[in-house]
Amino acid sequence: MTGPVRVRFAPSPTGHLHLGNARTALFNWLFARHEEGTFILRVEDTDTVRSTDESERMILDDLRWLGLDWDEGPGVGGEFGPYRQSERGGIYREHAERLLAEGKAFTCYCSDERLEKNRKRARDEGTVPQYDGTCRHLSESERRAYERDGIRPTIRLRAPEANIIVEDMIRGRVEFGKEMLGDFIILRSDGRPTYNFAVVVDDALMKITHVIRAEDHLPNTMRQQFLYSRLGYELPLFAHVSLIVAQDRSKLSKRRAATSVHELRRAGFLPSAVTNYLALLGWSHPEAKEILSREELVGAFNLKRVSASAAAFDDDKLEWVNGHHLRESPLSVVVAAAKPFAGSAGFDPDDARFPAIVDLVRDGLDRLSNLPEEIAPFYDREFDLEPEAEEWVSQHESRELLGALADSLAAARGKLDAAEFKAALKSQGSGLGLKGKGLFMPTRAALTGRTHGPALGSTAELLGRKRVISRCRAAAGNVEKQ
């Protein structure tokens, strides 16, 4: 198909946005942006039993969170709408009736019970279940008789007479035997289109040039390619990307890893990190770079670098990528993402110190769900010393140091800064003959309850003079800690 690139992501609103679907949306979006084309969002909501408005809202919200903006679709509009299949029923009926009029399709009055009986017989015989053609050659009088009895027919497409060959941009030539199709339904008895029929009609009318989706859609592509030929529409190019699997190559499941964008959001991953990592699942940068900005992804994305092999989801790798983005993203972005996690844990995200605290601790974070634990020492709450920290402050020379440090800091006034704190600590340590770990470990333990953490001077500055003095004295055994 020629002309400007037009791609689409077409989710069914039956739940949260699965990671596999999110990766499909991302690949389509990257391809459209790289090719300066159009990214279309279409909601495939013909499954009236499972589709809900709430699911659609959640999926669209997750796409916006990921930064995958669409050029046409719900909330945006476009010249090829409506963009919800539930609003396109008349279009599907018109196409089905055209196929009937051209003799390419026929009405079928077979009951569900009869069809299930035939499917069971085929399974028992070890053959592919196929429609047996009962209604393929009904006369007009026979059709009228069925309709007088109140039987509402389905519409079936007449089976192909030759094998179907799909030329895939990723997998190459894939051939399907004609016996795999049979006379398949395109319109149900209640007037609703089947998935493959609706997709072809929509993709053709919306002028989709490339269909990029997961490899489990290949059997659908077989049917859809035949439908294109029957309808007389130009065929788009197909690209079937690999599936995302668990580390042991089994199906990705909630029991082993996060499976939806919603779960990753709740766990504290940045959208830039999620898109970065999802892009690496089945695609590789030409220079083997792994930490990539959105702009870098758009600039480098090419379907030729998409692998046909299954991509294994690795939680550790995702956290590693997220850690990089937490460290390298603008502080304002990280602070905005961090506020809900702090607030839900009872910490004040509007504290004037909050941005500086986040900036100080983000080097040690791999996900924002761990943020409350890291910022806890900066707030006025009781905290228990870790065993190693308690061991340090229990030593006599440590208590001497902390008492002397508290007295030294109390002798001054004004805002405590890192330089003043480090000078005071060095001075008191020198007087007591303490240096290195003997100097820094008990001090950190007294201030934070831990023996590891961000720069001690910056930590003290953010705690402020009053908290530092109080905690040093508490650890030295002079007063109750705050």
N, C-alpha and C positions, 0 to 999 in steps of 0.2 A: 504494500500500500504506500502510495506517495503522498506528499504534502507535509505540512508542519506536524510535529510529533504531538499526539494526543493519547494520553494514558489515563487509566482509571483505577480507583480502588473501590471495591463494591462489597462492603461488609453486610452481613445479616445481623440485625439487631436482636440477638438472642442471649446476650450476656456481655461480660467485660471483653475488652480488646485483647485477644490472645497474642502472645509474643510472635508466633508465626505469622499472624495476620498483620501485626505491627511491622514486622520485617518486610512483608509484601508491600504494605503502604509506603514504607521508607524507600524501597528500591524504585517503585513507580515515581515517587516524588523526586528522588535524586536524578532519575533518568530525565524526567520532564524539565527539571531546572538546568541540568547539564546541557540539554539539547535546546533550551529556550522554548520549550513546548508548553502544553497545557495539562495540568493535573486536575482530574475530575473525580468528585466523590459522588457515588451513587448508592443509595440504600436499597438493598434487596430484601424487602420485607413482605414477600408474598406468602411466607409461612405464618399465617394468621394465628396459629396456635402458640408458637414460641416467640414471635416478634413482639416487642413492647416499645412504647415511647421512651420509657426509662432507660432501656438498653441502648437505644439510639443516642439519647442524651449523653450517656456515659462514654460511648465510643467516640462521639464527636469531641467531647471534653478531653479524652485521652489524646486524640490526634492533635488538638490545639496545644495541649501540654507538651507534646513532642515537637511542636513547631512545624507540623506538616500542614501548612495552609493550602486550601484548594481554590482553584480558579473558577470552577463551576460546581454547583451542587447545593445542598440544603443551606439556607441562610445567605447564599451568594447569588443564586439564580444562574441564568445562562440561556442561550438561544435554543438548546436542545432538551430542555426540561419537559415535563417534571422529572425530578431526580430521585423520586421514590417509586419503586415498582408498583406499590399499591395504588398509585395515582395514574398508572399507565394501562389499565385494563383494556380500554377501547382500542389502543394501539395493537396490543397482542391479538385481540379478537379479529381485527381487520387483517392482520397478516395470516392468521390461521385460515380465515375464510378464503383468502386469495389462494393459498395452497390447496384448499379443497376444490375451488373452482378450476384450478389448473390440473387437477387429477394427481397431484403430488402427495396428497393426504386423503384420509378417509375417516368416516365416523365409525366408532366402535361401541357396541352396546353390551359387551361382555361384563358379567357381574364380577365383583371382587372375589367372590368365593370360587368362581370358575377359573379366574386367572391364578389364584393362589394354588389351586389344585394342579394346574399345569406346571407352575413353578416347582412345586414339591416333586412332581413326577420327574422333571428334568434333573433336579438335584439327586434324586434316588438313582437315576441312570448315569449320573456323572457327567451330564452335558450342561452347556450354558443355557440358563432359562431364557426362552424366547417366546414372543407372542406367536401363536400357531396359525394366525391368518384367518380366523373364523369369520370376521366381518370385512375382510379385505375386498370381497367381490359381491357384497350385498346389492340386491336390486333396489330400485326406488320403492317398490311396494313393500319389500321387507323392512326397509328403514322406517317407512310410515307406520307399519304395524308395531314396531318397537316403540315408536314415539306415542302412538295411541295408548299404549300400555303405561305411559308416563315414565319411560326409561330415558334418562338424559345421557347422551353419548359423550365419550371422550373423543378427541381428535388425534389420530395417529399419523405419523409421517411414514410414507412407504420406504421400505428398507433399500439401501444402496445395492447396486448390481456389481460393484467392484470394491476392492480393498480401499481403505482410507490411509493415505500417507501424509503424515504431519512432518513438516520441515521446521524443526525447533532451533532457535538461535543458540541454545545452550546444549541441547542433547542431540542435535543433528537429526537424521532421518529416523522417524518412528513409524512403523507400519502396523495397521490394525486390520484384521480379517473382517470381511463384510458380515460374516456370521455372528460377529460380536454385537451388532447393532439391532437387527430385527426391526419390526415396525414399532418405533417407540412413540410414547404419548407426548404431544406438545401442548395440548390444552385439556385440562381436567373437566369432568362432567359439571362442576360448579362454575366453570368459566375461568378459573385461575390457570395461568400458564405454568408449565413445568420450568424448573431452573434453567435448563439448557436453552429452551426456546426463548425465554425472556431475555437471557443474557445476549444471545445473538442479535435479537431485534434491537435491544438497547445499544449494544456496541456498534452495530451497523449505523443506526440512526444518529448516534452521538459521534460518528466518524472516528472511532478509536483506531489508532494506527498500530499500536503494540499492546499485546495482552501479556503482562508480566505477573505470574502467579506461581504457586507451589506445584511441585511435580505430581502431587496426588490428584491434580485436575486433568492430567493427561487423558484419562478415559472420557472426561467431559469434552475435551478438545476434539476427540474423535467425532462425537455427535455434533458438536458445534460447527466443525469444519463442513460436515455434510449438510447441515442446515444452511450455512452460507451459500453453498452451491445451489440448493433448492430454492432459496429466496432470491438468488441472483445478485447478492451483494459481494463487494470486493473483500477478499480475505485479509485480515490484519496479520502482522507478524506475531508469532508466539514465542515466549521465552519462559520455560518452566524451571524455577529455581529449586534447589534441594530443600528437603525438610529439615527442621531443627529437631535434634534428638538429645537425649540425656548423655552424660559422660560415658555410660556403658553401652551406648548406641541404641538403647531402648526408647520407647515413646516418652516424650517429655510429659511429666505428670507432676501434680501439686505435691505429691509425697516426696519428690526428690528435689524440686526447685520451684522458684516462682514461675508461673505460667502466663501471667497477664501483666499488662502495663500498670493496672491498678495496684497490684501487689508491689511492683517496683517503686511506685510513687510512695506507698505507705512505708516502705523500707528505707526511704531517704536517698534514692538515687536521683541525680540531676538529669533533666531531659537531654542535655547535650551529651552526657555520658552514655545514656541508653541508646541514643541514635548512633553514637560512635561505635558502641559494642555491637549493636544489631547489624550495622553495615559490615562488620568483620565476619559475620556468620554467613559464609558462602561467597564473600567477595574479598579481594585483596588489593591493597594499594600498590601501584607500580614500583614504588621504592620501599615496599614492605613496612611503611610507617603504620603504627598502631594507635597512636594518640592523634586524633584528627578533629579539627574544628568543622562546623557545618559548612563553612565556605570551602575548606579543603576537600571535604567529601563531595560536594557538588562539582568542584573543578576536576576531580580525578575519576568520578564514577563512569564506568563503561561496562556494558553487558558482556563484553568479551572477557572480562576478568571475573565473571561470576562462575563459580565451580558447580559441576553436576553432582559432586559428592555431598553426602549429608553433613550438616554442620552441628557440632556438639556444643551444647550450652554449658558454660563453665562459670559457676558462681564466683569462684576466686578471681577469674580473669575479669569479670564484670566489676567486682569490687576494686581491682587494681586500676581499671580504666576510670572508675568513678573517683577514686582517690586523686588521680591526676587532675581531673576536672574540678574537684573541690579545691585543689591547691592553685590551679591556674586560671580559673574563671574570675571575672571581676568580683570584688568583694561584695558589691551591692547585690549581685545575683545570688551569691551563696547566702548572704544574710536574709534575703527575702525568702529563700527556700528553707532556711533554718528556723525561722520564727515559729511556724506551726509546731515543730518538734519541741522547741523550748517551752512554748505556751502550754502544750498538752501535758508537760511534765511539771508544771507549776512554777516555771521560771518566767520572769518578766522580760519579754522580748523587746519591750519599749524602754528598758533601762538604757541610759545614755552610753553605758560601757559595752552594750551588747555587740555592736559591730567589731569593736576591738577585741573582745573576748573570742568571737567566732574566728577572727583573723588569726589570733594566737593559737587556737587549738586545731584549726583545720588541717594543718600538716599531719596530724595524727589520726585523721578520720578517713574511713573508706566508705561510710554511708552515714547519712544524717540521723538515722534512728539511734546511733551511738552518741549523738551530740549531748543529750542531757547528762550522761555520765561524765563527759569531759568538761562540761562547764560548771558542774555542781560545786567544785571547790571555790568558785568565784562568788558564791552567794552565801548569805548568812544562814546556813543550816548546819545542824549537828552532823558530823561525819566521823566514821570510824577509821582509825589508822589501819592500813594494810599491815600484815604481819612483819614484813621487812621494814616498813616505816616505823612501826612501834619499836622494833629492835634498835633502830638507830637513835631514836629520841630517848630511849631508856638509859643510854649510857651517860655517865656522870659528866664527861667533858662536853657532850652534846647539850645537856641541860644548862651547863655554865655558859656555853656559846649563845644559846637562845635567850637566856636571861639578859646577858650583856648586850646582845643585839637589840632587844626590846628597849632597854634603858637608853641606848645610844639614839635610837630612832625617836624615842619619846622626848628627848632633849631638844629636838628640832620642831619646827612648825611648818605649815603649808602642805601643799600636795607632794606626795612621795613620788619620785620618778626613779627609773631603773638605775641611773647613774649614781644617785645618792645611796640607794639600797646596796648596790654592789660595793661601793666604797666603804660603807659602814660594815658590811659583812667581812670584807677583806681585812679591815682594821681590827675588828674583834677577833677574827680568826688568827691574825698574826700575833695578837697579844696572848692568845692561848696556845699558840704553836700548832694550830690546825690549818690544813690546806687540802686541796683535792676533794676526794669523797668525804673525808672527815669534816669538811666545811660545808659542802653543798648538800649532801644527802640528808643530814638531820634537819637542815633548814627547809628543804623542799618537803620533807615528811611533816614538819610542823605546820607548814602553810597549806598543804593540799591533802595530807594523809597518804601520800604516795612517794615513791622514790624515782619515778620517771614522769616526764612531762615537758611542756614547752619551756622556753628560756626563763630562768628563774628571776632575772631582773624584771622582765616584762610582766611576769606573773605577779610579782610584788607590786609593781606600779598599778596594775589593774585592781588588785585587792585593796589598795589604798593604805595609808599610814595606820589608821585605827585598827583595821582587820589584822594587818601584819603584826602589830604590837600585841594585840590581844591573843593571837594564835601562838606567837612565840612564848608569851608568858604562860599560856595554858599548857603548852608542851613542856615548859621548864618546871611546871608544878606549882606556879605562884597564884594563878587565878583560874576561874572557870573559862573554858574556851567558848568562843562564839561561833 
